[in-house]
Amino acid sequence: MIHLNWAERETIKKVKCVHTNAKKYMVENVLSPGKEYEVKNETEEFYFVVDNRGKVSGFYKEYFEVM
């Protein structure tokens, strides 16, 4: 149940959003191109970051570049 305390966990690294051109989801509502985000957890396919709403959400790695 790691997801219950992600917001309080230590930041793993920072990533920068490079685009919000999602094929299927409305990513532009919660991410801003050029903005840096704190990564709280990472899988092979996703970064779990603190988004513009202040919530931890999972996004494909293709939207980001590592700082």
mmCIF file of the N, C-alpha and C atoms, coordinates in Angstrom:
data_MODEL
# 
_entry.id   MODEL 
# 
loop_
_atom_site.group_PDB 
_atom_site.id 
_atom_site.type_symbol 
_atom_site.label_atom_id 
_atom_site.label_alt_id 
_atom_site.label_comp_id 
_atom_site.label_asym_id 
_atom_site.label_entity_id 
_atom_site.label_seq_id 
_atom_site.pdbx_PDB_ins_code 
_atom_site.Cartn_x 
_atom_site.Cartn_y 
_atom_site.Cartn_z 
_atom_site.occupancy 
_atom_site.B_iso_or_equiv 
_atom_site.pdbx_formal_charge 
_atom_site.auth_seq_id 
_atom_site.auth_comp_id 
_atom_site.auth_asym_id 
_atom_site.auth_atom_id 
_atom_site.pdbx_PDB_model_num 
ATOM 1   N N  . MET A 1 1  ? 0.826  -1.178 0.000   1.00 0.00 ? 1  MET A N  1 
ATOM 2   C CA . MET A 1 1  ? 0.000  0.000  0.000   1.00 0.00 ? 1  MET A CA 1 
ATOM 3   C C  . MET A 1 1  ? 0.877  1.251  0.000   1.00 0.00 ? 1  MET A C  1 
ATOM 4   N N  . ILE A 1 2  ? 1.909  1.202  -0.810  1.00 0.00 ? 2  ILE A N  1 
ATOM 5   C CA . ILE A 1 2  ? 2.868  2.304  -0.926  1.00 0.00 ? 2  ILE A CA 1 
ATOM 6   C C  . ILE A 1 2  ? 2.198  3.592  -1.409  1.00 0.00 ? 2  ILE A C  1 
ATOM 7   N N  . HIS A 1 3  ? 1.136  3.470  -2.183  1.00 0.00 ? 3  HIS A N  1 
ATOM 8   C CA . HIS A 1 3  ? 0.484  4.648  -2.760  1.00 0.00 ? 3  HIS A CA 1 
ATOM 9   C C  . HIS A 1 3  ? -0.194 5.535  -1.722  1.00 0.00 ? 3  HIS A C  1 
ATOM 10  N N  . LEU A 1 4  ? -0.427 5.029  -0.527  1.00 0.00 ? 4  LEU A N  1 
ATOM 11  C CA . LEU A 1 4  ? -1.120 5.812  0.498   1.00 0.00 ? 4  LEU A CA 1 
ATOM 12  C C  . LEU A 1 4  ? -0.270 6.935  1.081   1.00 0.00 ? 4  LEU A C  1 
ATOM 13  N N  . ASN A 1 5  ? 1.059  6.825  0.993   1.00 0.00 ? 5  ASN A N  1 
ATOM 14  C CA . ASN A 1 5  ? 1.911  7.873  1.559   1.00 0.00 ? 5  ASN A CA 1 
ATOM 15  C C  . ASN A 1 5  ? 2.918  8.442  0.549   1.00 0.00 ? 5  ASN A C  1 
ATOM 16  N N  . TRP A 1 6  ? 2.634  8.370  -0.735  1.00 0.00 ? 6  TRP A N  1 
ATOM 17  C CA . TRP A 1 6  ? 3.538  8.896  -1.751  1.00 0.00 ? 6  TRP A CA 1 
ATOM 18  C C  . TRP A 1 6  ? 3.787  10.377 -1.586  1.00 0.00 ? 6  TRP A C  1 
ATOM 19  N N  . ALA A 1 7  ? 2.786  11.158 -1.263  1.00 0.00 ? 7  ALA A N  1 
ATOM 20  C CA . ALA A 1 7  ? 2.941  12.614 -1.161  1.00 0.00 ? 7  ALA A CA 1 
ATOM 21  C C  . ALA A 1 7  ? 3.965  12.994 -0.097  1.00 0.00 ? 7  ALA A C  1 
ATOM 22  N N  . GLU A 1 8  ? 4.079  12.192 0.953   1.00 0.00 ? 8  GLU A N  1 
ATOM 23  C CA . GLU A 1 8  ? 5.014  12.485 2.039   1.00 0.00 ? 8  GLU A CA 1 
ATOM 24  C C  . GLU A 1 8  ? 6.392  11.857 1.826   1.00 0.00 ? 8  GLU A C  1 
ATOM 25  N N  . ARG A 1 9  ? 6.527  10.997 0.850   1.00 0.00 ? 9  ARG A N  1 
ATOM 26  C CA . ARG A 1 9  ? 7.799  10.302 0.622   1.00 0.00 ? 9  ARG A CA 1 
ATOM 27  C C  . ARG A 1 9  ? 8.862  11.241 0.071   1.00 0.00 ? 9  ARG A C  1 
ATOM 28  N N  . GLU A 1 10 ? 10.088 10.824 0.207   1.00 0.00 ? 10 GLU A N  1 
ATOM 29  C CA . GLU A 1 10 ? 11.228 11.581 -0.311  1.00 0.00 ? 10 GLU A CA 1 
ATOM 30  C C  . GLU A 1 10 ? 11.188 11.584 -1.833  1.00 0.00 ? 10 GLU A C  1 
ATOM 31  N N  . THR A 1 11 ? 11.577 12.710 -2.423  1.00 0.00 ? 11 THR A N  1 
ATOM 32  C CA . THR A 1 11 ? 11.624 12.838 -3.876  1.00 0.00 ? 11 THR A CA 1 
ATOM 33  C C  . THR A 1 11 ? 12.798 12.031 -4.409  1.00 0.00 ? 11 THR A C  1 
ATOM 34  N N  . ILE A 1 12 ? 12.550 11.184 -5.408  1.00 0.00 ? 12 ILE A N  1 
ATOM 35  C CA . ILE A 1 12 ? 13.589 10.345 -6.015  1.00 0.00 ? 12 ILE A CA 1 
ATOM 36  C C  . ILE A 1 12 ? 14.483 11.189 -6.922  1.00 0.00 ? 12 ILE A C  1 
ATOM 37  N N  . LYS A 1 13 ? 13.839 11.984 -7.785  1.00 0.00 ? 13 LYS A N  1 
ATOM 38  C CA . LYS A 1 13 ? 14.541 12.858 -8.717  1.00 0.00 ? 13 LYS A CA 1 
ATOM 39  C C  . LYS A 1 13 ? 13.554 13.863 -9.258  1.00 0.00 ? 13 LYS A C  1 
ATOM 40  N N  . LYS A 1 14 ? 14.044 14.778 -10.075 1.00 0.00 ? 14 LYS A N  1 
ATOM 41  C CA . LYS A 1 14 ? 13.175 15.760 -10.720 1.00 0.00 ? 14 LYS A CA 1 
ATOM 42  C C  . LYS A 1 14 ? 13.208 15.525 -12.222 1.00 0.00 ? 14 LYS A C  1 
ATOM 43  N N  . VAL A 1 15 ? 12.064 15.728 -12.839 1.00 0.00 ? 15 VAL A N  1 
ATOM 44  C CA . VAL A 1 15 ? 11.946 15.605 -14.286 1.00 0.00 ? 15 VAL A CA 1 
ATOM 45  C C  . VAL A 1 15 ? 11.269 16.862 -14.825 1.00 0.00 ? 15 VAL A C  1 
ATOM 46  N N  . LYS A 1 16 ? 11.503 17.134 -16.090 1.00 0.00 ? 16 LYS A N  1 
ATOM 47  C CA . LYS A 1 16 ? 10.912 18.304 -16.738 1.00 0.00 ? 16 LYS A CA 1 
ATOM 48  C C  . LYS A 1 16 ? 9.923  17.830 -17.792 1.00 0.00 ? 16 LYS A C  1 
ATOM 49  N N  . CYS A 1 17 ? 8.732  18.397 -17.784 1.00 0.00 ? 17 CYS A N  1 
ATOM 50  C CA . CYS A 1 17 ? 7.712  18.053 -18.778 1.00 0.00 ? 17 CYS A CA 1 
ATOM 51  C C  . CYS A 1 17 ? 8.113  18.659 -20.117 1.00 0.00 ? 17 CYS A C  1 
ATOM 52  N N  . VAL A 1 18 ? 8.166  17.842 -21.162 1.00 0.00 ? 18 VAL A N  1 
ATOM 53  C CA . VAL A 1 18 ? 8.562  18.336 -22.480 1.00 0.00 ? 18 VAL A CA 1 
ATOM 54  C C  . VAL A 1 18 ? 7.365  18.519 -23.411 1.00 0.00 ? 18 VAL A C  1 
ATOM 55  N N  . HIS A 1 19 ? 6.274  17.805 -23.174 1.00 0.00 ? 19 HIS A N  1 
ATOM 56  C CA . HIS A 1 19 ? 5.062  17.991 -23.978 1.00 0.00 ? 19 HIS A CA 1 
ATOM 57  C C  . HIS A 1 19 ? 3.862  17.377 -23.256 1.00 0.00 ? 19 HIS A C  1 
ATOM 58  N N  . THR A 1 20 ? 2.682  17.764 -23.707 1.00 0.00 ? 20 THR A N  1 
ATOM 59  C CA . THR A 1 20 ? 1.446  17.196 -23.158 1.00 0.00 ? 20 THR A CA 1 
ATOM 60  C C  . THR A 1 20 ? 0.557  16.676 -24.277 1.00 0.00 ? 20 THR A C  1 
ATOM 61  N N  . ASN A 1 21 ? 1.169  16.230 -25.359 1.00 0.00 ? 21 ASN A N  1 
ATOM 62  C CA . ASN A 1 21 ? 0.439  15.724 -26.519 1.00 0.00 ? 21 ASN A CA 1 
ATOM 63  C C  . ASN A 1 21 ? 0.052  14.265 -26.306 1.00 0.00 ? 21 ASN A C  1 
ATOM 64  N N  . ALA A 1 22 ? -0.959 14.058 -25.497 1.00 0.00 ? 22 ALA A N  1 
ATOM 65  C CA . ALA A 1 22 ? -1.401 12.705 -25.190 1.00 0.00 ? 22 ALA A CA 1 
ATOM 66  C C  . ALA A 1 22 ? -2.358 12.210 -26.271 1.00 0.00 ? 22 ALA A C  1 
ATOM 67  N N  . LYS A 1 23 ? -2.259 10.934 -26.584 1.00 0.00 ? 23 LYS A N  1 
ATOM 68  C CA . LYS A 1 23 ? -3.127 10.328 -27.590 1.00 0.00 ? 23 LYS A CA 1 
ATOM 69  C C  . LYS A 1 23 ? -4.508 10.021 -27.026 1.00 0.00 ? 23 LYS A C  1 
ATOM 70  N N  . LYS A 1 24 ? -4.550 9.681  -25.740 1.00 0.00 ? 24 LYS A N  1 
ATOM 71  C CA . LYS A 1 24 ? -5.779 9.143  -25.180 1.00 0.00 ? 24 LYS A CA 1 
ATOM 72  C C  . LYS A 1 24 ? -6.312 9.935  -23.977 1.00 0.00 ? 24 LYS A C  1 
ATOM 73  N N  . TYR A 1 25 ? -5.434 10.565 -23.211 1.00 0.00 ? 25 TYR A N  1 
ATOM 74  C CA . TYR A 1 25 ? -5.840 11.208 -21.955 1.00 0.00 ? 25 TYR A CA 1 
ATOM 75  C C  . TYR A 1 25 ? -5.656 12.717 -22.031 1.00 0.00 ? 25 TYR A C  1 
ATOM 76  N N  . MET A 1 26 ? -6.285 13.447 -21.123 1.00 0.00 ? 26 MET A N  1 
ATOM 77  C CA . MET A 1 26 ? -6.192 14.907 -21.086 1.00 0.00 ? 26 MET A CA 1 
ATOM 78  C C  . MET A 1 26 ? -5.083 15.326 -20.130 1.00 0.00 ? 26 MET A C  1 
ATOM 79  N N  . VAL A 1 27 ? -3.860 15.129 -20.537 1.00 0.00 ? 27 VAL A N  1 
ATOM 80  C CA . VAL A 1 27 ? -2.686 15.409 -19.724 1.00 0.00 ? 27 VAL A CA 1 
ATOM 81  C C  . VAL A 1 27 ? -2.474 16.913 -19.554 1.00 0.00 ? 27 VAL A C  1 
ATOM 82  N N  . GLU A 1 28 ? -2.877 17.709 -20.537 1.00 0.00 ? 28 GLU A N  1 
ATOM 83  C CA . GLU A 1 28 ? -2.650 19.150 -20.471 1.00 0.00 ? 28 GLU A CA 1 
ATOM 84  C C  . GLU A 1 28 ? -3.377 19.822 -19.309 1.00 0.00 ? 28 GLU A C  1 
ATOM 85  N N  . ASN A 1 29 ? -4.342 19.156 -18.709 1.00 0.00 ? 29 ASN A N  1 
ATOM 86  C CA . ASN A 1 29 ? -5.059 19.712 -17.556 1.00 0.00 ? 29 ASN A CA 1 
ATOM 87  C C  . ASN A 1 29 ? -4.245 19.638 -16.264 1.00 0.00 ? 29 ASN A C  1 
ATOM 88  N N  . VAL A 1 30 ? -3.266 18.746 -16.194 1.00 0.00 ? 30 VAL A N  1 
ATOM 89  C CA . VAL A 1 30 ? -2.530 18.534 -14.948 1.00 0.00 ? 30 VAL A CA 1 
ATOM 90  C C  . VAL A 1 30 ? -1.013 18.669 -15.079 1.00 0.00 ? 30 VAL A C  1 
ATOM 91  N N  . LEU A 1 31 ? -0.501 18.807 -16.297 1.00 0.00 ? 31 LEU A N  1 
ATOM 92  C CA . LEU A 1 31 ? 0.926  19.022 -16.529 1.00 0.00 ? 31 LEU A CA 1 
ATOM 93  C C  . LEU A 1 31 ? 1.120  20.266 -17.383 1.00 0.00 ? 31 LEU A C  1 
ATOM 94  N N  . SER A 1 32 ? 2.258  20.926 -17.197 1.00 0.00 ? 32 SER A N  1 
ATOM 95  C CA . SER A 1 32 ? 2.598  22.111 -17.988 1.00 0.00 ? 32 SER A CA 1 
ATOM 96  C C  . SER A 1 32 ? 3.963  21.907 -18.628 1.00 0.00 ? 32 SER A C  1 
ATOM 97  N N  . PRO A 1 33 ? 4.057  22.032 -19.957 1.00 0.00 ? 33 PRO A N  1 
ATOM 98  C CA . PRO A 1 33 ? 5.355  21.902 -20.612 1.00 0.00 ? 33 PRO A CA 1 
ATOM 99  C C  . PRO A 1 33 ? 6.354  22.919 -20.069 1.00 0.00 ? 33 PRO A C  1 
ATOM 100 N N  . GLY A 1 34 ? 7.577  22.471 -19.821 1.00 0.00 ? 34 GLY A N  1 
ATOM 101 C CA . GLY A 1 34 ? 8.626  23.335 -19.305 1.00 0.00 ? 34 GLY A CA 1 
ATOM 102 C C  . GLY A 1 34 ? 8.714  23.367 -17.793 1.00 0.00 ? 34 GLY A C  1 
ATOM 103 N N  . LYS A 1 35 ? 7.723  22.841 -17.103 1.00 0.00 ? 35 LYS A N  1 
ATOM 104 C CA . LYS A 1 35 ? 7.714  22.855 -15.638 1.00 0.00 ? 35 LYS A CA 1 
ATOM 105 C C  . LYS A 1 35 ? 8.412  21.604 -15.094 1.00 0.00 ? 35 LYS A C  1 
ATOM 106 N N  . GLU A 1 36 ? 9.098  21.764 -13.958 1.00 0.00 ? 36 GLU A N  1 
ATOM 107 C CA . GLU A 1 36 ? 9.760  20.645 -13.288 1.00 0.00 ? 36 GLU A CA 1 
ATOM 108 C C  . GLU A 1 36 ? 8.798  19.991 -12.298 1.00 0.00 ? 36 GLU A C  1 
ATOM 109 N N  . TYR A 1 37 ? 8.890  18.659 -12.204 1.00 0.00 ? 37 TYR A N  1 
ATOM 110 C CA . TYR A 1 37 ? 8.033  17.897 -11.299 1.00 0.00 ? 37 TYR A CA 1 
ATOM 111 C C  . TYR A 1 37 ? 8.884  16.960 -10.448 1.00 0.00 ? 37 TYR A C  1 
ATOM 112 N N  . GLU A 1 38 ? 8.444  16.733 -9.213  1.00 0.00 ? 38 GLU A N  1 
ATOM 113 C CA . GLU A 1 38 ? 9.123  15.824 -8.292  1.00 0.00 ? 38 GLU A CA 1 
ATOM 114 C C  . GLU A 1 38 ? 8.617  14.405 -8.509  1.00 0.00 ? 38 GLU A C  1 
ATOM 115 N N  . VAL A 1 39 ? 9.534  13.461 -8.719  1.00 0.00 ? 39 VAL A N  1 
ATOM 116 C CA . VAL A 1 39 ? 9.176  12.058 -8.912  1.00 0.00 ? 39 VAL A CA 1 
ATOM 117 C C  . VAL A 1 39 ? 9.148  11.390 -7.539  1.00 0.00 ? 39 VAL A C  1 
ATOM 118 N N  . LYS A 1 40 ? 8.004  10.802 -7.206  1.00 0.00 ? 40 LYS A N  1 
ATOM 119 C CA . LYS A 1 40 ? 7.844  10.125 -5.922  1.00 0.00 ? 40 LYS A CA 1 
ATOM 120 C C  . LYS A 1 40 ? 8.009  8.615  -6.051  1.00 0.00 ? 40 LYS A C  1 
ATOM 121 N N  . ASN A 1 41 ? 7.748  8.089  -7.241  1.00 0.00 ? 41 ASN A N  1 
ATOM 122 C CA . ASN A 1 41 ? 7.931  6.663  -7.511  1.00 0.00 ? 41 ASN A CA 1 
ATOM 123 C C  . ASN A 1 41 ? 8.099  6.497  -9.014  1.00 0.00 ? 41 ASN A C  1 
ATOM 124 N N  . GLU A 1 42 ? 8.720  5.402  -9.404  1.00 0.00 ? 42 GLU A N  1 
ATOM 125 C CA . GLU A 1 42 ? 8.999  5.163  -10.816 1.00 0.00 ? 42 GLU A CA 1 
ATOM 126 C C  . GLU A 1 42 ? 8.843  3.685  -11.115 1.00 0.00 ? 42 GLU A C  1 
ATOM 127 N N  . THR A 1 43 ? 8.234  3.380  -12.263 1.00 0.00 ? 43 THR A N  1 
ATOM 128 C CA . THR A 1 43 ? 8.176  2.018  -12.753 1.00 0.00 ? 43 THR A CA 1 
ATOM 129 C C  . THR A 1 43 ? 8.859  2.005  -14.119 1.00 0.00 ? 43 THR A C  1 
ATOM 130 N N  . GLU A 1 44 ? 8.837  0.891  -14.773 1.00 0.00 ? 44 GLU A N  1 
ATOM 131 C CA . GLU A 1 44 ? 9.459  0.780  -16.083 1.00 0.00 ? 44 GLU A CA 1 
ATOM 132 C C  . GLU A 1 44 ? 8.806  1.713  -17.103 1.00 0.00 ? 44 GLU A C  1 
ATOM 133 N N  . GLU A 1 45 ? 7.507  1.945  -16.967 1.00 0.00 ? 45 GLU A N  1 
ATOM 134 C CA . GLU A 1 45 ? 6.746  2.695  -17.956 1.00 0.00 ? 45 GLU A CA 1 
ATOM 135 C C  . GLU A 1 45 ? 6.265  4.077  -17.485 1.00 0.00 ? 45 GLU A C  1 
ATOM 136 N N  . PHE A 1 46 ? 6.167  4.275  -16.164 1.00 0.00 ? 46 PHE A N  1 
ATOM 137 C CA . PHE A 1 46 ? 5.551  5.484  -15.616 1.00 0.00 ? 46 PHE A CA 1 
ATOM 138 C C  . PHE A 1 46 ? 6.431  6.208  -14.607 1.00 0.00 ? 46 PHE A C  1 
ATOM 139 N N  . TYR A 1 47 ? 6.221  7.534  -14.518 1.00 0.00 ? 47 TYR A N  1 
ATOM 140 C CA . TYR A 1 47 ? 6.694  8.332  -13.393 1.00 0.00 ? 47 TYR A CA 1 
ATOM 141 C C  . TYR A 1 47 ? 5.460  8.704  -12.581 1.00 0.00 ? 47 TYR A C  1 
ATOM 142 N N  . PHE A 1 48 ? 5.557  8.633  -11.285 1.00 0.00 ? 48 PHE A N  1 
ATOM 143 C CA . PHE A 1 48 ? 4.504  9.096  -10.399 1.00 0.00 ? 48 PHE A CA 1 
ATOM 144 C C  . PHE A 1 48 ? 4.990  10.409 -9.808  1.00 0.00 ? 48 PHE A C  1 
ATOM 145 N N  . VAL A 1 49 ? 4.385  11.508 -10.262 1.00 0.00 ? 49 VAL A N  1 
ATOM 146 C CA . VAL A 1 49 ? 4.845  12.846 -9.918  1.00 0.00 ? 49 VAL A CA 1 
ATOM 147 C C  . VAL A 1 49 ? 3.755  13.624 -9.197  1.00 0.00 ? 49 VAL A C  1 
ATOM 148 N N  . VAL A 1 50 ? 4.177  14.685 -8.506  1.00 0.00 ? 50 VAL A N  1 
ATOM 149 C CA . VAL A 1 50 ? 3.223  15.616 -7.912  1.00 0.00 ? 50 VAL A CA 1 
ATOM 150 C C  . VAL A 1 50 ? 2.813  16.574 -9.026  1.00 0.00 ? 50 VAL A C  1 
ATOM 151 N N  . ASP A 1 51 ? 1.560  16.463 -9.478  1.00 0.00 ? 51 ASP A N  1 
ATOM 152 C CA . ASP A 1 51 ? 1.106  17.249 -10.631 1.00 0.00 ? 51 ASP A CA 1 
ATOM 153 C C  . ASP A 1 51 ? 0.670  18.655 -10.230 1.00 0.00 ? 51 ASP A C  1 
ATOM 154 N N  . ASN A 1 52 ? 0.092  19.402 -11.169 1.00 0.00 ? 52 ASN A N  1 
ATOM 155 C CA . ASN A 1 52 ? -0.309 20.790 -10.929 1.00 0.00 ? 52 ASN A CA 1 
ATOM 156 C C  . ASN A 1 52 ? -1.414 20.913 -9.878  1.00 0.00 ? 52 ASN A C  1 
ATOM 157 N N  . ARG A 1 53 ? -2.146 19.842 -9.621  1.00 0.00 ? 53 ARG A N  1 
ATOM 158 C CA . ARG A 1 53 ? -3.197 19.860 -8.605  1.00 0.00 ? 53 ARG A CA 1 
ATOM 159 C C  . ARG A 1 53 ? -2.650 19.597 -7.213  1.00 0.00 ? 53 ARG A C  1 
ATOM 160 N N  . GLY A 1 54 ? -1.362 19.215 -7.130  1.00 0.00 ? 54 GLY A N  1 
ATOM 161 C CA . GLY A 1 54 ? -0.756 18.879 -5.846  1.00 0.00 ? 54 GLY A CA 1 
ATOM 162 C C  . GLY A 1 54 ? -0.958 17.428 -5.455  1.00 0.00 ? 54 GLY A C  1 
ATOM 163 N N  . LYS A 1 55 ? -1.461 16.622 -6.375  1.00 0.00 ? 55 LYS A N  1 
ATOM 164 C CA . LYS A 1 55 ? -1.697 15.196 -6.118  1.00 0.00 ? 55 LYS A CA 1 
ATOM 165 C C  . LYS A 1 55 ? -0.653 14.360 -6.845  1.00 0.00 ? 55 LYS A C  1 
ATOM 166 N N  . VAL A 1 56 ? -0.374 13.187 -6.318  1.00 0.00 ? 56 VAL A N  1 
ATOM 167 C CA . VAL A 1 56 ? 0.555  12.271 -6.977  1.00 0.00 ? 56 VAL A CA 1 
ATOM 168 C C  . VAL A 1 56 ? -0.224 11.482 -8.027  1.00 0.00 ? 56 VAL A C  1 
ATOM 169 N N  . SER A 1 57 ? 0.231  11.562 -9.261  1.00 0.00 ? 57 SER A N  1 
ATOM 170 C CA . SER A 1 57 ? -0.419 10.891 -10.379 1.00 0.00 ? 57 SER A CA 1 
ATOM 171 C C  . SER A 1 57 ? 0.632  10.238 -11.250 1.00 0.00 ? 57 SER A C  1 
ATOM 172 N N  . GLY A 1 58 ? 0.248  9.166  -11.946 1.00 0.00 ? 58 GLY A N  1 
ATOM 173 C CA . GLY A 1 58 ? 1.158  8.444  -12.821 1.00 0.00 ? 58 GLY A CA 1 
ATOM 174 C C  . GLY A 1 58 ? 1.018  8.894  -14.266 1.00 0.00 ? 58 GLY A C  1 
ATOM 175 N N  . PHE A 1 59 ? 2.168  9.121  -14.908 1.00 0.00 ? 59 PHE A N  1 
ATOM 176 C CA . PHE A 1 59 ? 2.190  9.551  -16.301 1.00 0.00 ? 59 PHE A CA 1 
ATOM 177 C C  . PHE A 1 59 ? 3.263  8.764  -17.054 1.00 0.00 ? 59 PHE A C  1 
ATOM 178 N N  . TYR A 1 60 ? 3.024  8.534  -18.348 1.00 0.00 ? 60 TYR A N  1 
ATOM 179 C CA . TYR A 1 60 ? 4.028  7.879  -19.174 1.00 0.00 ? 60 TYR A CA 1 
ATOM 180 C C  . TYR A 1 60 ? 5.318  8.686  -19.159 1.00 0.00 ? 60 TYR A C  1 
ATOM 181 N N  . LYS A 1 61 ? 6.435  8.001  -19.215 1.00 0.00 ? 61 LYS A N  1 
ATOM 182 C CA . LYS A 1 61 ? 7.741  8.655  -19.196 1.00 0.00 ? 61 LYS A CA 1 
ATOM 183 C C  . LYS A 1 61 ? 7.986  9.509  -20.437 1.00 0.00 ? 61 LYS A C  1 
ATOM 184 N N  . GLU A 1 62 ? 7.247  9.270  -21.504 1.00 0.00 ? 62 GLU A N  1 
ATOM 185 C CA . GLU A 1 62 ? 7.457  10.013 -22.747 1.00 0.00 ? 62 GLU A CA 1 
ATOM 186 C C  . GLU A 1 62 ? 7.158  11.509 -22.615 1.00 0.00 ? 62 GLU A C  1 
ATOM 187 N N  . TYR A 1 63 ? 6.432  11.917 -21.586 1.00 0.00 ? 63 TYR A N  1 
ATOM 188 C CA . TYR A 1 63 ? 6.110  13.329 -21.385 1.00 0.00 ? 63 TYR A CA 1 
ATOM 189 C C  . TYR A 1 63 ? 7.232  14.103 -20.714 1.00 0.00 ? 63 TYR A C  1 
ATOM 190 N N  . PHE A 1 64 ? 8.285  13.409 -20.267 1.00 0.00 ? 64 PHE A N  1 
ATOM 191 C CA . PHE A 1 64 ? 9.313  14.031 -19.441 1.00 0.00 ? 64 PHE A CA 1 
ATOM 192 C C  . PHE A 1 64 ? 10.723 13.789 -19.950 1.00 0.00 ? 64 PHE A C  1 
ATOM 193 N N  . GLU A 1 65 ? 11.635 14.650 -19.493 1.00 0.00 ? 65 GLU A N  1 
ATOM 194 C CA . GLU A 1 65 ? 13.068 14.398 -19.643 1.00 0.00 ? 65 GLU A CA 1 
ATOM 195 C C  . GLU A 1 65 ? 13.683 14.527 -18.258 1.00 0.00 ? 65 GLU A C  1 
ATOM 196 N N  . VAL A 1 66 ? 14.700 13.723 -18.004 1.00 0.00 ? 66 VAL A N  1 
ATOM 197 C CA . VAL A 1 66 ? 15.354 13.713 -16.694 1.00 0.00 ? 66 VAL A CA 1 
ATOM 198 C C  . VAL A 1 66 ? 16.245 14.939 -16.592 1.00 0.00 ? 66 VAL A C  1 
ATOM 199 N N  . MET A 1 67 ? 16.212 15.591 -15.458 1.00 0.00 ? 67 MET A N  1 
ATOM 200 C CA . MET A 1 67 ? 17.018 16.804 -15.206 1.00 0.00 ? 67 MET A CA 1 
ATOM 201 C C  . MET A 1 67 ? 18.442 16.424 -14.909 1.00 0.00 ? 67 MET A C  1 
# 
